[in-house]
């Protein structure tokens, strides 16, 4: 398990990451961004040490 990349940086989060890149239009990006933009600004942090965690790849 990992932790969130935004505050409160909660640990024990399981991330699911797609191996195939998907493309979306600029309009789709704006549709997703608009409702979140005012609530989530400056909410990321630098990468953190692995601290013994590992990444599993399931295909």
Long-range contacts (C-beta under 8 A, 24 or more apart in sequence): 1-53, 2-53, 3-48, 5-44, 5-45, 6-40, 6-43, 6-44, 6-45, 7-43, 7-45, 9-45, 19-57, 19-59
